[in-house]
Amino acid sequence: MSNRRWIDTNARERKILLDALASLRRTDSGNVRHIDALTGKLIHSPSHPEITVGVHGGQVQWTLGNPFPIRVCDYDGDREELPD
């Protein structure tokens, strides 16, 4: 599993975070590099993860770009197919 995390933030929340980081940057000179890196992530990160799911023959075959653990369940099968 990836150590990357994605959280949804709206424009107001992002502005609050960026303002807080700017204020922290002025007072915490020892962590400027880390604060700048986090600021860059907030400014340049996409608003949502880009997830691609490959399906063949009605079954999921692969996923790309998924930062979350996933579990695929077959709900449309009869009782014999569900454990697959």
C-alpha positions as CSV (number, residue, x, y, z in Angstrom):
1,M,0.0,0.0,0.0
2,S,1.2,3.5,-0.8
3,N,2.2,5.9,2.0
4,R,0.5,8.7,0.1
5,R,-2.8,10.2,1.4
6,W,-5.5,12.2,-0.3
7,I,-7.9,14.4,1.5
8,D,-10.6,16.6,-0.2
9,T,-10.3,20.3,0.6
10,N,-12.3,23.1,-0.8
11,A,-10.9,26.5,-1.8
12,R,-11.5,28.1,1.6
13,E,-9.9,25.2,3.5
14,R,-6.9,25.3,1.2
15,K,-6.5,29.1,1.8
16,I,-6.7,28.6,5.6
17,L,-4.0,25.9,5.4
18,L,-1.8,28.0,3.1
19,D,-2.1,31.1,5.4
20,A,-1.2,29.0,8.4
21,L,1.8,27.6,6.6
22,A,2.9,31.1,5.6
23,S,2.7,32.2,9.2
24,L,4.5,29.2,10.4
25,R,7.2,29.7,7.9
26,R,8.0,33.2,9.3
27,T,8.4,31.9,12.8
28,D,10.0,28.4,12.3
29,S,13.1,29.0,10.2
30,G,14.4,25.4,11.0
31,N,11.6,23.8,9.0
32,V,11.3,26.2,6.0
33,R,12.2,23.4,3.6
34,H,9.5,21.1,4.9
35,I,6.9,23.9,5.1
36,D,7.7,24.9,1.5
37,A,7.4,21.2,0.3
38,L,4.0,20.9,2.0
39,T,2.9,24.3,0.6
40,G,3.9,23.0,-2.9
41,K,1.8,19.9,-2.4
42,L,-1.3,21.9,-1.5
43,I,-0.9,24.3,-4.4
44,H,0.0,21.8,-7.1
45,S,-1.8,18.6,-6.1
46,P,-4.9,17.5,-8.1
47,S,-8.3,18.0,-6.6
48,H,-9.0,14.3,-6.7
49,P,-7.0,11.1,-7.3
50,E,-7.0,9.9,-10.9
51,I,-8.0,6.2,-10.7
52,T,-8.3,3.9,-13.7
53,V,-10.0,0.5,-13.4
54,G,-9.4,-2.1,-16.1
55,V,-12.4,-4.4,-16.7
56,H,-12.3,-7.5,-19.0
57,G,-15.2,-9.9,-19.4
58,G,-17.1,-8.2,-16.6
59,Q,-14.4,-8.6,-14.0
60,V,-11.9,-6.1,-12.6
61,Q,-8.4,-7.0,-13.9
62,W,-6.3,-4.1,-12.6
63,T,-6.2,-0.6,-11.1
64,L,-3.9,2.3,-11.6
65,G,-3.4,5.4,-9.5
66,N,-5.5,4.2,-6.6
67,P,-4.2,5.6,-3.3
68,F,-6.7,3.7,-1.2
69,P,-7.1,0.0,-0.4
70,I,-9.9,-1.5,-2.5
71,R,-12.0,-4.6,-2.3
72,V,-14.1,-5.7,-5.3
73,C,-17.3,-7.6,-4.5
74,D,-19.4,-9.5,-7.0
75,Y,-23.0,-8.7,-5.9
76,D,-24.7,-9.7,-9.2
77,G,-23.7,-13.3,-9.2
78,D,-25.6,-16.3,-7.8
79,R,-24.5,-17.8,-4.5
80,E,-21.8,-20.0,-6.1
81,E,-20.0,-17.0,-7.7
82,L,-19.9,-14.7,-4.6
83,P,-16.8,-16.2,-3.0
84,D,-14.7,-15.4,-6.2
